[in-house]
């Protein structure tokens, strides 16, 4: 019993360390740069961890209980999803960073350029005292979603939750294989996955708190630093996602006739 409890304790620690994997931190940082409060960032981290844990538990339990071995092409495809997701998140952050609201430049011969946002939809138009904006604030796609789901706390957590689910798909097979080689009992192996998940949730919450505190400090003391943070997070996510996609697609041979997959 002591040995099994020790293994579970190690699983909690490994879960916290698992949250610090480069692809996890990069993906979450593309979201945390948009948060102004550390408490909100911690919730983002918890949502990511919950999505990750749900997938790890569901897929890992199936693999453990039924002793299923995934074909290399399936395992590589799940890992490829992480690379593609990092590319999408990177492009989204880069696009948003170039639309970051700026201070209006006033000129007595030129109209003031007014930047404003409706949810994630940011745009600009000339502000004239007697001229109303040439668009309806209620007709943007994001504003419609905000009207429908804006009051739901689940709505704002959907993005990190989905990111956690995708990351869980990529790591579930490797974790399940590790557990199978260490814990002979299926019941204890499934319990290990639960403890591992709790460790991952706590680890990601601590990481997002640290990131958000850094971003918040920078925004208070340096002008427009939030734009640079968001640009940097997007650029890193894009480059790392392209690297992961290339390594899986061509290095591991996913797009070749005989793929080679080593869960890690």
LUMMARDO-400533 format. One record per residue (C-alpha): residue number from 0; residue in one letter; x, y, z. Coordinates in steps of 0.1 Angstrom, whole numbers, plus 2048, in hexadecimal, padded with zeros to 3 digits. Layout:
# residues N
n NUM, res A, X X, Y Y, Z Z
...
END
This chain:
# residues 264
n 0, res X, X 800, Y 800, Z 800
n 1, res X, X 81C, Y 818, Z 809
n 2, res X, X 82C, Y 812, Z 7E7
n 3, res X, X 80C, Y 819, Z 7D4
n 4, res X, X 805, Y 839, Z 7E9
n 5, res X, X 829, Y 844, Z 7E1
n 6, res X, X 822, Y 83E, Z 7BC
n 7, res X, X 803, Y 854, Z 7BE
n 8, res X, X 816, Y 86F, Z 7D0
n 9, res X, X 830, Y 86E, Z 7B4
n 10, res X, X 814, Y 870, Z 79B
n 11, res X, X 808, Y 890, Z 7AA
n 12, res X, X 82B, Y 89F, Z 7A8
n 13, res X, X 82F, Y 893, Z 784
n 14, res X, X 80E, Y 8A2, Z 77C
n 15, res X, X 81A, Y 8C4, Z 788
n 16, res X, X 83A, Y 8C0, Z 774
n 17, res X, X 826, Y 8B5, Z 756
n 18, res X, X 814, Y 8D7, Z 756
n 19, res X, X 836, Y 8E8, Z 750
n 20, res X, X 83B, Y 8D7, Z 72E
n 21, res X, X 844, Y 8F1, Z 714
n 22, res X, X 826, Y 8EB, Z 6FD
n 23, res X, X 80E, Y 8EE, Z 71B
n 24, res X, X 81D, Y 90F, Z 728
n 25, res X, X 81F, Y 91E, Z 705
n 26, res X, X 7FB, Y 915, Z 6FD
n 27, res X, X 7ED, Y 924, Z 71E
n 28, res X, X 803, Y 943, Z 71B
n 29, res X, X 7F1, Y 94D, Z 6FB
n 30, res X, X 7D1, Y 94F, Z 710
n 31, res X, X 7DF, Y 95D, Z 731
n 32, res X, X 7ED, Y 97C, Z 71F
n 33, res X, X 7C9, Y 987, Z 71B
n 34, res X, X 7C0, Y 984, Z 73F
n 35, res X, X 7C3, Y 9A3, Z 756
n 36, res X, X 7BF, Y 991, Z 777
n 37, res X, X 7D3, Y 976, Z 787
n 38, res X, X 7B4, Y 965, Z 794
n 39, res X, X 7A6, Y 963, Z 771
n 40, res X, X 7C7, Y 954, Z 765
n 41, res X, X 7C6, Y 93A, Z 780
n 42, res X, X 7A3, Y 930, Z 774
n 43, res X, X 7B0, Y 92D, Z 751
n 44, res X, X 7CC, Y 916, Z 75D
n 45, res X, X 7B2, Y 902, Z 770
n 46, res X, X 79C, Y 8FF, Z 751
n 47, res X, X 7BA, Y 8F3, Z 73D
n 48, res X, X 7C3, Y 8DA, Z 758
n 49, res X, X 79F, Y 8CD, Z 75A
n 50, res X, X 79D, Y 8C7, Z 735
n 51, res X, X 7BF, Y 8B6, Z 735
n 52, res X, X 7B5, Y 8A0, Z 753
n 53, res X, X 794, Y 896, Z 744
n 54, res X, X 7A5, Y 88A, Z 724
n 55, res X, X 7C1, Y 879, Z 736
n 56, res X, X 7A9, Y 867, Z 74D
n 57, res X, X 791, Y 85C, Z 731
n 58, res X, X 7AA, Y 851, Z 717
n 59, res X, X 7C4, Y 845, Z 730
n 60, res X, X 7AA, Y 830, Z 742
n 61, res X, X 79F, Y 81F, Z 722
n 62, res X, X 7C3, Y 817, Z 719
n 63, res X, X 7CA, Y 809, Z 73C
n 64, res X, X 7AB, Y 7F5, Z 742
n 65, res X, X 7A9, Y 7E6, Z 71F
n 66, res X, X 7CE, Y 7E3, Z 719
n 67, res X, X 7CB, Y 7F5, Z 6F8
n 68, res X, X 7EA, Y 7FF, Z 6E4
n 69, res X, X 7E6, Y 81C, Z 6CD
n 70, res X, X 7F3, Y 819, Z 6A9
n 71, res X, X 811, Y 831, Z 6A3
n 72, res X, X 7FD, Y 846, Z 68A
n 73, res X, X 7E1, Y 84C, Z 6A3
n 74, res X, X 7F9, Y 856, Z 6BE
n 75, res X, X 80B, Y 86E, Z 6A7
n 76, res X, X 7EB, Y 87D, Z 69B
n 77, res X, X 7E1, Y 886, Z 6BE
n 78, res X, X 802, Y 896, Z 6C4
n 79, res X, X 7FF, Y 8A8, Z 6A2
n 80, res X, X 7DF, Y 8B8, Z 6AF
n 81, res X, X 7F4, Y 8CA, Z 6C9
n 82, res X, X 80B, Y 8D9, Z 6B0
n 83, res X, X 7EF, Y 8E5, Z 69A
n 84, res X, X 7DD, Y 8F4, Z 6B7
n 85, res X, X 7FD, Y 907, Z 6C1
n 86, res X, X 7FF, Y 915, Z 69E
n 87, res X, X 7DA, Y 921, Z 69F
n 88, res X, X 7DF, Y 931, Z 6C1
n 89, res X, X 7FF, Y 942, Z 6B6
n 90, res X, X 7EF, Y 950, Z 697
n 91, res X, X 7D1, Y 95C, Z 6AB
n 92, res X, X 7E7, Y 96E, Z 6C4
n 93, res X, X 7FD, Y 97E, Z 6AA
n 94, res X, X 7DE, Y 98B, Z 698
n 95, res X, X 7D0, Y 999, Z 6B8
n 96, res X, X 7F0, Y 9A9, Z 6C2
n 97, res X, X 7F1, Y 9BE, Z 6A2
n 98, res X, X 7CD, Y 9C9, Z 6AA
n 99, res X, X 7D6, Y 9D3, Z 6CE
n 100, res X, X 7C4, Y 9F3, Z 6D8
n 101, res X, X 7DC, Y A11, Z 6D6
n 102, res X, X 7DA, Y A34, Z 6E3
n 103, res X, X 7C8, Y A4B, Z 6CB
n 104, res X, X 7DE, Y A65, Z 6B9
n 105, res X, X 7CC, Y A87, Z 6B8
n 106, res X, X 7D0, Y AA0, Z 69C
n 107, res X, X 7BB, Y ABE, Z 697
n 108, res X, X 7B9, Y AB7, Z 671
n 109, res X, X 7B4, Y A91, Z 674
n 110, res X, X 799, Y A7D, Z 685
n 111, res X, X 7A2, Y A6A, Z 6A4
n 112, res X, X 7A7, Y A45, Z 69E
n 113, res X, X 792, Y A32, Z 6B8
n 114, res X, X 79A, Y A0E, Z 6C1
n 115, res X, X 781, Y 9F8, Z 6D4
n 116, res X, X 778, Y 9D4, Z 6D9
n 117, res X, X 759, Y 9BF, Z 6DB
n 118, res X, X 765, Y 99F, Z 6EC
n 119, res X, X 783, Y 993, Z 6D7
n 120, res X, X 778, Y 9A9, Z 6BA
n 121, res X, X 78E, Y 9C8, Z 6B9
n 122, res X, X 78D, Y 9E2, Z 69E
n 123, res X, X 790, Y A07, Z 697
n 124, res X, X 77D, Y A23, Z 687
n 125, res X, X 77F, Y A49, Z 685
n 126, res X, X 76D, Y A5B, Z 6A1
n 127, res X, X 759, Y A79, Z 696
n 128, res X, X 744, Y A8C, Z 6B0
n 129, res X, X 725, Y A8C, Z 69B
n 130, res X, X 72B, Y A6C, Z 688
n 131, res X, X 721, Y A4B, Z 697
n 132, res X, X 736, Y A2C, Z 690
n 133, res X, X 72F, Y A1D, Z 66E
n 134, res X, X 728, Y 9FA, Z 67C
n 135, res X, X 711, Y 9EA, Z 695
n 136, res X, X 721, Y 9DE, Z 6B5
n 137, res X, X 707, Y 9C2, Z 6B7
n 138, res X, X 70F, Y 9B2, Z 696
n 139, res X, X 732, Y 9A4, Z 69B
n 140, res X, X 736, Y 97F, Z 69E
n 141, res X, X 747, Y 981, Z 6C0
n 142, res X, X 72D, Y 998, Z 6CE
n 143, res X, X 712, Y 980, Z 6C4
n 144, res X, X 724, Y 964, Z 6D7
n 145, res X, X 728, Y 97B, Z 6F5
n 146, res X, X 703, Y 983, Z 6F5
n 147, res X, X 6FA, Y 95E, Z 6F4
n 148, res X, X 714, Y 950, Z 70C
n 149, res X, X 725, Y 96E, Z 71C
n 150, res X, X 714, Y 968, Z 73E
n 151, res X, X 720, Y 945, Z 740
n 152, res X, X 740, Y 93F, Z 753
n 153, res X, X 746, Y 920, Z 73E
n 154, res X, X 748, Y 935, Z 71E
n 155, res X, X 768, Y 947, Z 727
n 156, res X, X 778, Y 926, Z 732
n 157, res X, X 770, Y 913, Z 713
n 158, res X, X 790, Y 91C, Z 701
n 159, res X, X 7A9, Y 910, Z 71C
n 160, res X, X 793, Y 8F2, Z 722
n 161, res X, X 795, Y 8E7, Z 6FE
n 162, res X, X 7BB, Y 8ED, Z 6FD
n 163, res X, X 7BF, Y 8D7, Z 71C
n 164, res X, X 7AA, Y 8BC, Z 70B
n 165, res X, X 7C0, Y 8BC, Z 6EC
n 166, res X, X 7E0, Y 8BA, Z 701
n 167, res X, X 7D1, Y 89E, Z 715
n 168, res X, X 7CB, Y 88A, Z 6F5
n 169, res X, X 7F0, Y 88E, Z 6EC
n 170, res X, X 7FD, Y 883, Z 70E
n 171, res X, X 7E4, Y 869, Z 719
n 172, res X, X 7F4, Y 84B, Z 707
n 173, res X, X 817, Y 852, Z 715
n 174, res X, X 80A, Y 857, Z 738
n 175, res X, X 7F5, Y 837, Z 736
n 176, res X, X 813, Y 823, Z 72A
n 177, res X, X 828, Y 830, Z 747
n 178, res X, X 80D, Y 827, Z 760
n 179, res X, X 809, Y 804, Z 751
n 180, res X, X 82E, Y 7FD, Z 754
n 181, res X, X 82F, Y 809, Z 779
n 182, res X, X 80D, Y 800, Z 788
n 183, res X, X 800, Y 7DD, Z 782
n 184, res X, X 7DE, Y 7E3, Z 791
n 185, res X, X 7C5, Y 7F3, Z 779
n 186, res X, X 7B2, Y 803, Z 796
n 187, res X, X 7D1, Y 814, Z 7A4
n 188, res X, X 7DC, Y 81E, Z 781
n 189, res X, X 7BC, Y 831, Z 77B
n 190, res X, X 7BF, Y 841, Z 79D
n 191, res X, X 7E2, Y 84C, Z 793
n 192, res X, X 7D3, Y 85E, Z 775
n 193, res X, X 7BB, Y 871, Z 78B
n 194, res X, X 7D7, Y 87C, Z 7A3
n 195, res X, X 7ED, Y 884, Z 785
n 196, res X, X 7D1, Y 89A, Z 778
n 197, res X, X 7CD, Y 8AD, Z 799
n 198, res X, X 7F2, Y 8B4, Z 798
n 199, res X, X 7F0, Y 8C1, Z 775
n 200, res X, X 7D3, Y 8D8, Z 77E
n 201, res X, X 7E6, Y 8E7, Z 79C
n 202, res X, X 806, Y 8EA, Z 788
n 203, res X, X 7F5, Y 8FD, Z 76B
n 204, res X, X 7E2, Y 914, Z 783
n 205, res X, X 804, Y 91E, Z 793
n 206, res X, X 813, Y 923, Z 770
n 207, res X, X 7F7, Y 939, Z 764
n 208, res X, X 7F8, Y 94D, Z 785
n 209, res X, X 81D, Y 954, Z 780
n 210, res X, X 818, Y 95D, Z 75B
n 211, res X, X 7FB, Y 974, Z 763
n 212, res X, X 80D, Y 985, Z 77F
n 213, res X, X 82A, Y 98D, Z 768
n 214, res X, X 813, Y 99A, Z 74D
n 215, res X, X 7FF, Y 9AF, Z 766
n 216, res X, X 81F, Y 9BE, Z 774
n 217, res X, X 82C, Y 9C7, Z 751
n 218, res X, X 80C, Y 9D7, Z 746
n 219, res X, X 80B, Y 9ED, Z 765
n 220, res X, X 82F, Y 9FA, Z 761
n 221, res X, X 835, Y 9F9, Z 73B
n 222, res X, X 820, Y A09, Z 720
n 223, res X, X 811, Y 9F1, Z 707
n 224, res X, X 825, Y 9D3, Z 715
n 225, res X, X 806, Y 9BD, Z 713
n 226, res X, X 808, Y 9BF, Z 6ED
n 227, res X, X 82C, Y 9B3, Z 6EE
n 228, res X, X 824, Y 996, Z 706
n 229, res X, X 808, Y 98B, Z 6EF
n 230, res X, X 81E, Y 98E, Z 6D0
n 231, res X, X 83A, Y 97A, Z 6E1
n 232, res X, X 821, Y 95F, Z 6ED
n 233, res X, X 812, Y 95C, Z 6CA
n 234, res X, X 834, Y 95B, Z 6B8
n 235, res X, X 842, Y 940, Z 6D0
n 236, res X, X 822, Y 92B, Z 6CC
n 237, res X, X 823, Y 92E, Z 6A6
n 238, res X, X 847, Y 924, Z 6A3
n 239, res X, X 845, Y 908, Z 6BD
n 240, res X, X 825, Y 8FB, Z 6AD
n 241, res X, X 836, Y 8FA, Z 68B
n 242, res X, X 854, Y 8E8, Z 699
n 243, res X, X 83E, Y 8CE, Z 6AB
n 244, res X, X 829, Y 8C9, Z 68B
n 245, res X, X 848, Y 8C4, Z 676
n 246, res X, X 858, Y 8AC, Z 68F
n 247, res X, X 839, Y 896, Z 691
n 248, res X, X 82F, Y 898, Z 66C
n 249, res X, X 852, Y 892, Z 65D
n 250, res X, X 86A, Y 88A, Z 679
n 251, res X, X 854, Y 86F, Z 688
n 252, res X, X 846, Y 866, Z 666
n 253, res X, X 821, Y 86C, Z 66B
n 254, res X, X 81E, Y 876, Z 647
n 255, res X, X 834, Y 859, Z 63C
n 256, res X, X 82C, Y 834, Z 636
n 257, res X, X 83B, Y 827, Z 656
n 258, res X, X 837, Y 840, Z 673
n 259, res X, X 84C, Y 83B, Z 693
n 260, res X, X 83C, Y 845, Z 6B4
n 261, res X, X 84C, Y 845, Z 6D5
n 262, res X, X 834, Y 852, Z 6F0
n 263, res X, X 845, Y 86B, Z 707
END
